[in-house]
Amino acid sequence: LGTYSGTGASSCSACEDGTYAADLSTAACSECASGTFSGEGQASCDDCAAGRSSSSRASECEDCEAGKRSDTGAAVCENCEGGRYSLGGTTNCTACAAGAYSSAGASICSGCEEGKYSGMGETTCTKCESGTYSNASAGTCLPCDAGRYSGNGEPSCDACEAGKWSNTSASTCESCEEGTYSTTGSSTCVTCVGGTYSAARASECFDCDNGTFSEPGASSCVRCQPGTYQDRKGQPSCKNCTLGEYSSEEGMNNCRPCAKNKFAPKVGMSACLNCLLIEGEMYKSTEGSSSCELCKVGSTHHGHHHHRLLPRPLTAAAAVTITTAVNTNATATPPFEGRLLHG
């Protein structure tokens, strides 16, 4: 077996590589079929091992090239499917790892670009969705942190600009509402403190001017009401005018003292009250007074005549009139006059 002889031959010769002789008294050796091989003097051909192949009359099988594979007895090697690869001489192709991909016949898998991802055995990479991002060769996309955002297929998340904010996995940032503010990369907006204010989408709060105030979270400042004032910027409330002072307009940064013969008997007055002439009694005050006093008995010069104010005790009616004026913040306006006695 494995030999042959021609007519008139004195001896048999061994079959050449890639051929075989399975019978005795063979006149010629037969070629090995594709996918098989033989050495010299073989009675049969052997199948190529998996991961190898051969053409006909082969003396040996060759390893499959990179990117290909074969089963036992293969005449040719097949391309690896997309999403798989081989280094050559293998039975099976290996699936690309997550974060990589390949087309058919690949000898290696390529990593996904930034902003894309893939699972195991993929032929392409997929863009990351809005609100997520990825580095190169990523098997999954990561969510943007709070205070950051991204569009489709982004390699990183951008910080929200000042005056905006975001939760995690945000595709856009939201504007801060009136009365709040934020700095770059914020996950929430901060409420403006009392004495400050802001418009929508603000990066900072601004102080209220003199004569105004604001409560926390204000979009604008409020003018101080009559009877109050504010002499400093950035304040959460207005101050009451003190005794003997008043403010008659909104938005005042100071209070004025009551004029002579007028008075402000309580804090927060918007106008001064006139000292009264009640039942013939004269009352007077100096500038900035919080009360009036009864004129004392005495003489004055009126031309060339001497006059004397006639004193009287403060009557019940006088007390009621003054108290009513104070409680109603009214302005009593009788003229100043007195009963003068010539002396």
Contacts in CASP RR format, 6 or more apart in sequence:
PFRMAT RR
TARGET T0000
AUTHOR 0000-0000-0000
METHOD contacts of the structure
MODEL  1
LGTYSGTGASSCSACEDGTYAADLSTAACSECASGTFSGEGQASCDDCAA
GRSSSSRASECEDCEAGKRSDTGAAVCENCEGGRYSLGGTTNCTACAAGA
YSSAGASICSGCEEGKYSGMGETTCTKCESGTYSNASAGTCLPCDAGRYS
GNGEPSCDACEAGKWSNTSASTCESCEEGTYSTTGSSTCVTCVGGTYSAA
RASECFDCDNGTFSEPGASSCVRCQPGTYQDRKGQPSCKNCTLGEYSSEE
GMNNCRPCAKNKFAPKVGMSACLNCLLIEGEMYKSTEGSSSCELCKVGST
HHGHHHHRLLPRPLTAAAAVTITTAVNTNATATPPFEGRLLHG
1 21 0 8 1.000
1 22 0 8 1.000
1 23 0 8 1.000
1 24 0 8 1.000
1 43 0 8 1.000
2 14 0 8 1.000
2 15 0 8 1.000
2 20 0 8 1.000
2 21 0 8 1.000
2 22 0 8 1.000
2 26 0 8 1.000
2 29 0 8 1.000
2 41 0 8 1.000
2 42 0 8 1.000
2 43 0 8 1.000
3 12 0 8 1.000
3 13 0 8 1.000
3 14 0 8 1.000
3 15 0 8 1.000
3 21 0 8 1.000
3 26 0 8 1.000
3 41 0 8 1.000
4 12 0 8 1.000
4 13 0 8 1.000
4 15 0 8 1.000
4 21 0 8 1.000
4 26 0 8 1.000
4 27 0 8 1.000
4 28 0 8 1.000
4 29 0 8 1.000
5 11 0 8 1.000
5 12 0 8 1.000
5 13 0 8 1.000
5 25 0 8 1.000
5 26 0 8 1.000
5 27 0 8 1.000
6 27 0 8 1.000
6 28 0 8 1.000
7 27 0 8 1.000
14 40 0 8 1.000
14 41 0 8 1.000
15 21 0 8 1.000
15 29 0 8 1.000
15 38 0 8 1.000
15 40 0 8 1.000
15 41 0 8 1.000
15 42 0 8 1.000
16 29 0 8 1.000
16 40 0 8 1.000
16 41 0 8 1.000
17 38 0 8 1.000
17 39 0 8 1.000
17 40 0 8 1.000
17 59 0 8 1.000
18 31 0 8 1.000
18 32 0 8 1.000
18 37 0 8 1.000
18 38 0 8 1.000
18 39 0 8 1.000
18 42 0 8 1.000
18 45 0 8 1.000
18 57 0 8 1.000
18 58 0 8 1.000
18 59 0 8 1.000
19 29 0 8 1.000
19 30 0 8 1.000
19 31 0 8 1.000
19 32 0 8 1.000
19 38 0 8 1.000
19 42 0 8 1.000
19 57 0 8 1.000
20 29 0 8 1.000
20 30 0 8 1.000
20 32 0 8 1.000
20 38 0 8 1.000
20 41 0 8 1.000
20 42 0 8 1.000
20 43 0 8 1.000
20 44 0 8 1.000
20 45 0 8 1.000
21 29 0 8 1.000
21 30 0 8 1.000
21 41 0 8 1.000
21 43 0 8 1.000
22 30 0 8 1.000
22 43 0 8 1.000
22 44 0 8 1.000
31 56 0 8 1.000
31 57 0 8 1.000
32 38 0 8 1.000
32 45 0 8 1.000
32 54 0 8 1.000
32 56 0 8 1.000
32 57 0 8 1.000
32 58 0 8 1.000
33 45 0 8 1.000
33 56 0 8 1.000
33 75 0 8 1.000
34 53 0 8 1.000
34 54 0 8 1.000
34 55 0 8 1.000
34 56 0 8 1.000
34 58 0 8 1.000
34 75 0 8 1.000
34 76 0 8 1.000
35 47 0 8 1.000
35 48 0 8 1.000
35 53 0 8 1.000
35 54 0 8 1.000
35 55 0 8 1.000
35 58 0 8 1.000
35 61 0 8 1.000
35 73 0 8 1.000
35 74 0 8 1.000
35 75 0 8 1.000
36 45 0 8 1.000
36 46 0 8 1.000
36 47 0 8 1.000
36 48 0 8 1.000
36 54 0 8 1.000
36 58 0 8 1.000
36 73 0 8 1.000
37 45 0 8 1.000
37 46 0 8 1.000
37 48 0 8 1.000
37 54 0 8 1.000
37 58 0 8 1.000
37 59 0 8 1.000
37 60 0 8 1.000
37 61 0 8 1.000
38 44 0 8 1.000
38 45 0 8 1.000
38 46 0 8 1.000
38 59 0 8 1.000
39 59 0 8 1.000
47 72 0 8 1.000
47 73 0 8 1.000
48 54 0 8 1.000
48 61 0 8 1.000
48 70 0 8 1.000
48 72 0 8 1.000
48 73 0 8 1.000
48 74 0 8 1.000
49 61 0 8 1.000
49 72 0 8 1.000
49 73 0 8 1.000
50 70 0 8 1.000
50 71 0 8 1.000
50 72 0 8 1.000
50 73 0 8 1.000
50 74 0 8 1.000
50 91 0 8 1.000
51 63 0 8 1.000
51 64 0 8 1.000
51 69 0 8 1.000
51 70 0 8 1.000
51 71 0 8 1.000
51 74 0 8 1.000
51 77 0 8 1.000
51 88 0 8 1.000
51 89 0 8 1.000
51 90 0 8 1.000
51 91 0 8 1.000
52 61 0 8 1.000
52 62 0 8 1.000
52 63 0 8 1.000
52 64 0 8 1.000
52 70 0 8 1.000
52 74 0 8 1.000
52 89 0 8 1.000
53 61 0 8 1.000
53 62 0 8 1.000
53 64 0 8 1.000
53 70 0 8 1.000
53 73 0 8 1.000
53 74 0 8 1.000
53 75 0 8 1.000
53 76 0 8 1.000
53 77 0 8 1.000
54 60 0 8 1.000
54 61 0 8 1.000
54 62 0 8 1.000
54 75 0 8 1.000
55 75 0 8 1.000
63 88 0 8 1.000
63 89 0 8 1.000
64 70 0 8 1.000
64 77 0 8 1.000
64 86 0 8 1.000
64 88 0 8 1.000
64 89 0 8 1.000
64 90 0 8 1.000
65 77 0 8 1.000
65 88 0 8 1.000
65 107 0 8 1.000
66 86 0 8 1.000
66 87 0 8 1.000
66 88 0 8 1.000
66 107 0 8 1.000
66 108 0 8 1.000
67 79 0 8 1.000
67 80 0 8 1.000
67 85 0 8 1.000
67 86 0 8 1.000
67 87 0 8 1.000
67 88 0 8 1.000
67 93 0 8 1.000
67 105 0 8 1.000
67 106 0 8 1.000
67 107 0 8 1.000
68 77 0 8 1.000
68 78 0 8 1.000
68 79 0 8 1.000
68 80 0 8 1.000
68 86 0 8 1.000
68 88 0 8 1.000
68 89 0 8 1.000
68 105 0 8 1.000
69 77 0 8 1.000
69 78 0 8 1.000
69 80 0 8 1.000
69 86 0 8 1.000
69 88 0 8 1.000
69 89 0 8 1.000
69 90 0 8 1.000
69 91 0 8 1.000
69 92 0 8 1.000
69 93 0 8 1.000
70 76 0 8 1.000
70 77 0 8 1.000
70 78 0 8 1.000
70 89 0 8 1.000
70 91 0 8 1.000
71 91 0 8 1.000
79 104 0 8 1.000
79 105 0 8 1.000
80 86 0 8 1.000
80 93 0 8 1.000
80 102 0 8 1.000
80 104 0 8 1.000
80 105 0 8 1.000
80 106 0 8 1.000
81 93 0 8 1.000
81 104 0 8 1.000
81 105 0 8 1.000
82 102 0 8 1.000
82 103 0 8 1.000
82 104 0 8 1.000
82 105 0 8 1.000
82 106 0 8 1.000
82 121 0 8 1.000
82 123 0 8 1.000
83 95 0 8 1.000
83 96 0 8 1.000
83 101 0 8 1.000
83 102 0 8 1.000
83 103 0 8 1.000
83 106 0 8 1.000
83 109 0 8 1.000
83 121 0 8 1.000
83 122 0 8 1.000
83 123 0 8 1.000
84 93 0 8 1.000
84 94 0 8 1.000
84 95 0 8 1.000
84 96 0 8 1.000
84 102 0 8 1.000
84 106 0 8 1.000
84 121 0 8 1.000
85 93 0 8 1.000
85 94 0 8 1.000
85 96 0 8 1.000
85 102 0 8 1.000
85 105 0 8 1.000
85 106 0 8 1.000
85 107 0 8 1.000
85 108 0 8 1.000
85 109 0 8 1.000
86 92 0 8 1.000
86 93 0 8 1.000
86 94 0 8 1.000
86 107 0 8 1.000
87 107 0 8 1.000
88 107 0 8 1.000
95 120 0 8 1.000
95 121 0 8 1.000
96 102 0 8 1.000
96 109 0 8 1.000
96 118 0 8 1.000
96 120 0 8 1.000
96 121 0 8 1.000
96 122 0 8 1.000
97 109 0 8 1.000
97 120 0 8 1.000
97 121 0 8 1.000
98 117 0 8 1.000
98 118 0 8 1.000
98 119 0 8 1.000
98 120 0 8 1.000
98 139 0 8 1.000
98 140 0 8 1.000
99 111 0 8 1.000
99 112 0 8 1.000
99 117 0 8 1.000
99 118 0 8 1.000
99 119 0 8 1.000
99 122 0 8 1.000
99 125 0 8 1.000
99 137 0 8 1.000
99 138 0 8 1.000
99 139 0 8 1.000
100 109 0 8 1.000
100 110 0 8 1.000
100 111 0 8 1.000
100 112 0 8 1.000
100 118 0 8 1.000
100 122 0 8 1.000
100 137 0 8 1.000
101 109 0 8 1.000
101 110 0 8 1.000
101 111 0 8 1.000
101 112 0 8 1.000
101 118 0 8 1.000
101 121 0 8 1.000
101 122 0 8 1.000
101 123 0 8 1.000
101 124 0 8 1.000
101 125 0 8 1.000
102 108 0 8 1.000
102 109 0 8 1.000
102 110 0 8 1.000
102 121 0 8 1.000
102 123 0 8 1.000
103 123 0 8 1.000
111 125 0 8 1.000
111 136 0 8 1.000
111 137 0 8 1.000
112 118 0 8 1.000
112 125 0 8 1.000
112 134 0 8 1.000
112 136 0 8 1.000
112 137 0 8 1.000
112 138 0 8 1.000
112 139 0 8 1.000
113 125 0 8 1.000
113 136 0 8 1.000
114 134 0 8 1.000
114 135 0 8 1.000
114 136 0 8 1.000
114 138 0 8 1.000
114 155 0 8 1.000
114 156 0 8 1.000
115 127 0 8 1.000
115 128 0 8 1.000
115 133 0 8 1.000
115 134 0 8 1.000
115 135 0 8 1.000
115 138 0 8 1.000
115 141 0 8 1.000
115 153 0 8 1.000
115 154 0 8 1.000
115 155 0 8 1.000
116 125 0 8 1.000
116 126 0 8 1.000
116 127 0 8 1.000
116 128 0 8 1.000
116 134 0 8 1.000
116 138 0 8 1.000
116 153 0 8 1.000
117 125 0 8 1.000
117 126 0 8 1.000
117 128 0 8 1.000
117 134 0 8 1.000
117 138 0 8 1.000
117 139 0 8 1.000
117 140 0 8 1.000
117 141 0 8 1.000
118 124 0 8 1.000
118 125 0 8 1.000
118 126 0 8 1.000
118 139 0 8 1.000
119 139 0 8 1.000
127 152 0 8 1.000
127 153 0 8 1.000
128 134 0 8 1.000
128 141 0 8 1.000
128 150 0 8 1.000
128 152 0 8 1.000
128 153 0 8 1.000
128 154 0 8 1.000
129 141 0 8 1.000
129 152 0 8 1.000
129 153 0 8 1.000
130 150 0 8 1.000
130 151 0 8 1.000
130 152 0 8 1.000
130 171 0 8 1.000
131 143 0 8 1.000
131 144 0 8 1.000
131 149 0 8 1.000
131 150 0 8 1.000
131 151 0 8 1.000
131 154 0 8 1.000
131 157 0 8 1.000
131 169 0 8 1.000
131 170 0 8 1.000
131 171 0 8 1.000
132 141 0 8 1.000
132 142 0 8 1.000
132 143 0 8 1.000
132 144 0 8 1.000
132 150 0 8 1.000
132 154 0 8 1.000
132 169 0 8 1.000
133 141 0 8 1.000
133 142 0 8 1.000
133 144 0 8 1.000
133 150 0 8 1.000
133 153 0 8 1.000
133 154 0 8 1.000
133 155 0 8 1.000
133 156 0 8 1.000
133 157 0 8 1.000
134 140 0 8 1.000
134 141 0 8 1.000
134 142 0 8 1.000
134 153 0 8 1.000
134 155 0 8 1.000
135 155 0 8 1.000
143 168 0 8 1.000
143 169 0 8 1.000
144 150 0 8 1.000
144 157 0 8 1.000
144 166 0 8 1.000
144 168 0 8 1.000
144 169 0 8 1.000
144 170 0 8 1.000
145 157 0 8 1.000
145 168 0 8 1.000
145 187 0 8 1.000
146 166 0 8 1.000
146 167 0 8 1.000
146 168 0 8 1.000
146 170 0 8 1.000
146 187 0 8 1.000
147 159 0 8 1.000
147 160 0 8 1.000
147 165 0 8 1.000
147 166 0 8 1.000
147 167 0 8 1.000
147 170 0 8 1.000
147 173 0 8 1.000
147 185 0 8 1.000
147 186 0 8 1.000
147 187 0 8 1.000
148 157 0 8 1.000
148 158 0 8 1.000
148 159 0 8 1.000
148 160 0 8 1.000
148 166 0 8 1.000
148 170 0 8 1.000
148 185 0 8 1.000
149 157 0 8 1.000
149 158 0 8 1.000
149 160 0 8 1.000
149 166 0 8 1.000
149 170 0 8 1.000
149 171 0 8 1.000
149 172 0 8 1.000
149 173 0 8 1.000
150 156 0 8 1.000
150 157 0 8 1.000
150 158 0 8 1.000
150 171 0 8 1.000
151 171 0 8 1.000
159 184 0 8 1.000
159 185 0 8 1.000
160 166 0 8 1.000
160 170 0 8 1.000
160 173 0 8 1.000
160 182 0 8 1.000
160 184 0 8 1.000
160 185 0 8 1.000
160 186 0 8 1.000
161 173 0 8 1.000
161 184 0 8 1.000
161 185 0 8 1.000
162 181 0 8 1.000
162 182 0 8 1.000
162 183 0 8 1.000
162 184 0 8 1.000
162 185 0 8 1.000
162 186 0 8 1.000
162 203 0 8 1.000
163 175 0 8 1.000
163 176 0 8 1.000
163 181 0 8 1.000
163 182 0 8 1.000
163 183 0 8 1.000
163 186 0 8 1.000
163 189 0 8 1.000
163 201 0 8 1.000
163 202 0 8 1.000
163 203 0 8 1.000
164 173 0 8 1.000
164 174 0 8 1.000
164 175 0 8 1.000
164 176 0 8 1.000
164 182 0 8 1.000
164 186 0 8 1.000
164 201 0 8 1.000
165 173 0 8 1.000
165 174 0 8 1.000
165 176 0 8 1.000
165 182 0 8 1.000
165 185 0 8 1.000
165 186 0 8 1.000
165 187 0 8 1.000
165 188 0 8 1.000
165 189 0 8 1.000
166 172 0 8 1.000
166 173 0 8 1.000
166 174 0 8 1.000
166 187 0 8 1.000
167 187 0 8 1.000
175 200 0 8 1.000
175 201 0 8 1.000
176 182 0 8 1.000
176 189 0 8 1.000
176 198 0 8 1.000
176 200 0 8 1.000
176 201 0 8 1.000
176 202 0 8 1.000
177 189 0 8 1.000
177 200 0 8 1.000
178 198 0 8 1.000
178 199 0 8 1.000
178 200 0 8 1.000
178 217 0 8 1.000
178 219 0 8 1.000
179 191 0 8 1.000
179 192 0 8 1.000
179 197 0 8 1.000
179 198 0 8 1.000
179 199 0 8 1.000
179 202 0 8 1.000
179 205 0 8 1.000
179 217 0 8 1.000
179 218 0 8 1.000
179 219 0 8 1.000
180 189 0 8 1.000
180 190 0 8 1.000
180 191 0 8 1.000
180 192 0 8 1.000
180 198 0 8 1.000
180 202 0 8 1.000
180 217 0 8 1.000
181 189 0 8 1.000
181 190 0 8 1.000
181 192 0 8 1.000
181 198 0 8 1.000
181 202 0 8 1.000
181 203 0 8 1.000
181 204 0 8 1.000
181 205 0 8 1.000
182 188 0 8 1.000
182 189 0 8 1.000
182 190 0 8 1.000
182 202 0 8 1.000
182 203 0 8 1.000
183 203 0 8 1.000
191 216 0 8 1.000
191 217 0 8 1.000
192 198 0 8 1.000
192 205 0 8 1.000
192 214 0 8 1.000
192 216 0 8 1.000
192 217 0 8 1.000
192 218 0 8 1.000
193 205 0 8 1.000
193 216 0 8 1.000
193 217 0 8 1.000
193 236 0 8 1.000
194 213 0 8 1.000
194 214 0 8 1.000
194 215 0 8 1.000
194 216 0 8 1.000
194 217 0 8 1.000
194 218 0 8 1.000
194 234 0 8 1.000
194 235 0 8 1.000
194 236 0 8 1.000
195 207 0 8 1.000
195 208 0 8 1.000
195 213 0 8 1.000
195 214 0 8 1.000
195 215 0 8 1.000
195 218 0 8 1.000
195 221 0 8 1.000
195 234 0 8 1.000
195 235 0 8 1.000
195 236 0 8 1.000
196 205 0 8 1.000
196 206 0 8 1.000
196 207 0 8 1.000
196 208 0 8 1.000
196 214 0 8 1.000
196 218 0 8 1.000
196 234 0 8 1.000
197 205 0 8 1.000
197 206 0 8 1.000
197 208 0 8 1.000
197 214 0 8 1.000
197 217 0 8 1.000
197 218 0 8 1.000
197 219 0 8 1.000
197 220 0 8 1.000
197 221 0 8 1.000
198 204 0 8 1.000
198 205 0 8 1.000
198 206 0 8 1.000
198 217 0 8 1.000
198 219 0 8 1.000
199 219 0 8 1.000
207 233 0 8 1.000
207 234 0 8 1.000
208 214 0 8 1.000
208 221 0 8 1.000
208 230 0 8 1.000
208 233 0 8 1.000
208 234 0 8 1.000
208 235 0 8 1.000
209 221 0 8 1.000
209 233 0 8 1.000
210 230 0 8 1.000
210 231 0 8 1.000
210 232 0 8 1.000
210 233 0 8 1.000
210 253 0 8 1.000
211 223 0 8 1.000
211 224 0 8 1.000
211 229 0 8 1.000
211 230 0 8 1.000
211 231 0 8 1.000
211 238 0 8 1.000
211 251 0 8 1.000
211 252 0 8 1.000
211 253 0 8 1.000
212 221 0 8 1.000
212 222 0 8 1.000
212 223 0 8 1.000
212 224 0 8 1.000
212 230 0 8 1.000
212 251 0 8 1.000
213 221 0 8 1.000
213 222 0 8 1.000
213 224 0 8 1.000
213 230 0 8 1.000
213 234 0 8 1.000
213 235 0 8 1.000
213 236 0 8 1.000
213 237 0 8 1.000
213 238 0 8 1.000
214 220 0 8 1.000
214 221 0 8 1.000
214 222 0 8 1.000
214 234 0 8 1.000
214 236 0 8 1.000
215 236 0 8 1.000
216 236 0 8 1.000
223 250 0 8 1.000
223 251 0 8 1.000
224 230 0 8 1.000
224 238 0 8 1.000
224 247 0 8 1.000
224 250 0 8 1.000
224 251 0 8 1.000
224 252 0 8 1.000
225 238 0 8 1.000
225 250 0 8 1.000
225 270 0 8 1.000
226 247 0 8 1.000
226 248 0 8 1.000
226 249 0 8 1.000
226 250 0 8 1.000
226 252 0 8 1.000
226 270 0 8 1.000
226 271 0 8 1.000
227 240 0 8 1.000
227 241 0 8 1.000
227 246 0 8 1.000
227 247 0 8 1.000
227 248 0 8 1.000
227 252 0 8 1.000
227 255 0 8 1.000
227 268 0 8 1.000
227 269 0 8 1.000
227 270 0 8 1.000
228 238 0 8 1.000
228 239 0 8 1.000
228 240 0 8 1.000
228 241 0 8 1.000
228 247 0 8 1.000
228 252 0 8 1.000
228 268 0 8 1.000
229 238 0 8 1.000
229 239 0 8 1.000
229 241 0 8 1.000
229 247 0 8 1.000
229 251 0 8 1.000
229 252 0 8 1.000
229 253 0 8 1.000
229 254 0 8 1.000
229 255 0 8 1.000
230 237 0 8 1.000
230 238 0 8 1.000
230 239 0 8 1.000
230 251 0 8 1.000
230 252 0 8 1.000
230 253 0 8 1.000
231 239 0 8 1.000
231 253 0 8 1.000
231 254 0 8 1.000
240 267 0 8 1.000
240 268 0 8 1.000
241 247 0 8 1.000
241 255 0 8 1.000
241 264 0 8 1.000
241 267 0 8 1.000
241 268 0 8 1.000
241 269 0 8 1.000
242 255 0 8 1.000
242 267 0 8 1.000
243 264 0 8 1.000
243 265 0 8 1.000
243 266 0 8 1.000
243 267 0 8 1.000
243 290 0 8 1.000
244 257 0 8 1.000
244 258 0 8 1.000
244 263 0 8 1.000
244 264 0 8 1.000
244 265 0 8 1.000
244 269 0 8 1.000
244 272 0 8 1.000
244 288 0 8 1.000
244 289 0 8 1.000
244 290 0 8 1.000
245 255 0 8 1.000
245 256 0 8 1.000
245 257 0 8 1.000
245 258 0 8 1.000
245 264 0 8 1.000
245 269 0 8 1.000
245 288 0 8 1.000
246 255 0 8 1.000
246 256 0 8 1.000
246 258 0 8 1.000
246 264 0 8 1.000
246 268 0 8 1.000
246 269 0 8 1.000
246 270 0 8 1.000
246 271 0 8 1.000
246 272 0 8 1.000
247 254 0 8 1.000
247 255 0 8 1.000
247 256 0 8 1.000
247 270 0 8 1.000
248 270 0 8 1.000
248 271 0 8 1.000
257 287 0 8 1.000
257 288 0 8 1.000
258 264 0 8 1.000
258 272 0 8 1.000
258 285 0 8 1.000
258 287 0 8 1.000
258 288 0 8 1.000
258 289 0 8 1.000
259 272 0 8 1.000
259 287 0 8 1.000
259 288 0 8 1.000
260 285 0 8 1.000
260 286 0 8 1.000
260 287 0 8 1.000
261 274 0 8 1.000
261 275 0 8 1.000
261 284 0 8 1.000
261 285 0 8 1.000
261 292 0 8 1.000
261 336 0 8 1.000
262 272 0 8 1.000
262 273 0 8 1.000
262 274 0 8 1.000
262 275 0 8 1.000
262 285 0 8 1.000
262 289 0 8 1.000
263 272 0 8 1.000
263 273 0 8 1.000
263 275 0 8 1.000
263 285 0 8 1.000
263 288 0 8 1.000
263 289 0 8 1.000
263 290 0 8 1.000
263 291 0 8 1.000
263 292 0 8 1.000
264 272 0 8 1.000
264 273 0 8 1.000
264 288 0 8 1.000
264 289 0 8 1.000
264 290 0 8 1.000
265 273 0 8 1.000
265 290 0 8 1.000
265 291 0 8 1.000
265 326 0 8 1.000
266 290 0 8 1.000
266 326 0 8 1.000
269 329 0 8 1.000
270 329 0 8 1.000
271 329 0 8 1.000
271 331 0 8 1.000
272 331 0 8 1.000
273 325 0 8 1.000
273 326 0 8 1.000
273 330 0 8 1.000
273 331 0 8 1.000
273 332 0 8 1.000
274 331 0 8 1.000
274 332 0 8 1.000
274 333 0 8 1.000
274 334 0 8 1.000
275 283 0 8 1.000
275 284 0 8 1.000
275 285 0 8 1.000
275 292 0 8 1.000
275 336 0 8 1.000
276 283 0 8 1.000
276 292 0 8 1.000
276 318 0 8 1.000
276 321 0 8 1.000
276 322 0 8 1.000
276 325 0 8 1.000
276 332 0 8 1.000
276 334 0 8 1.000
277 283 0 8 1.000
277 334 0 8 1.000
277 335 0 8 1.000
277 336 0 8 1.000
277 337 0 8 1.000
277 338 0 8 1.000
278 315 0 8 1.000
278 317 0 8 1.000
278 318 0 8 1.000
278 321 0 8 1.000
278 322 0 8 1.000
279 312 0 8 1.000
279 315 0 8 1.000
279 317 0 8 1.000
279 318 0 8 1.000
280 312 0 8 1.000
280 338 0 8 1.000
280 339 0 8 1.000
281 294 0 8 1.000
281 295 0 8 1.000
281 311 0 8 1.000
281 312 0 8 1.000
281 314 0 8 1.000
281 315 0 8 1.000
281 318 0 8 1.000
282 294 0 8 1.000
282 295 0 8 1.000
282 309 0 8 1.000
282 336 0 8 1.000
282 337 0 8 1.000
282 338 0 8 1.000
283 292 0 8 1.000
283 293 0 8 1.000
283 294 0 8 1.000
283 295 0 8 1.000
284 292 0 8 1.000
284 293 0 8 1.000
284 295 0 8 1.000
284 336 0 8 1.000
285 291 0 8 1.000
285 292 0 8 1.000
285 293 0 8 1.000
292 322 0 8 1.000
294 311 0 8 1.000
294 314 0 8 1.000
295 309 0 8 1.000
295 311 0 8 1.000
296 309 0 8 1.000
296 311 0 8 1.000
297 308 0 8 1.000
297 309 0 8 1.000
297 310 0 8 1.000
297 311 0 8 1.000
298 308 0 8 1.000
298 309 0 8 1.000
299 306 0 8 1.000
299 307 0 8 1.000
299 308 0 8 1.000
299 343 0 8 1.000
300 306 0 8 1.000
300 307 0 8 1.000
300 308 0 8 1.000
300 309 0 8 1.000
301 307 0 8 1.000
302 340 0 8 1.000
305 342 0 8 1.000
305 343 0 8 1.000
306 342 0 8 1.000
306 343 0 8 1.000
307 340 0 8 1.000
307 341 0 8 1.000
307 342 0 8 1.000
307 343 0 8 1.000
308 340 0 8 1.000
308 341 0 8 1.000
308 343 0 8 1.000
309 338 0 8 1.000
309 339 0 8 1.000
309 340 0 8 1.000
309 341 0 8 1.000
310 339 0 8 1.000
310 341 0 8 1.000
321 332 0 8 1.000
324 330 0 8 1.000
325 331 0 8 1.000
325 332 0 8 1.000
END
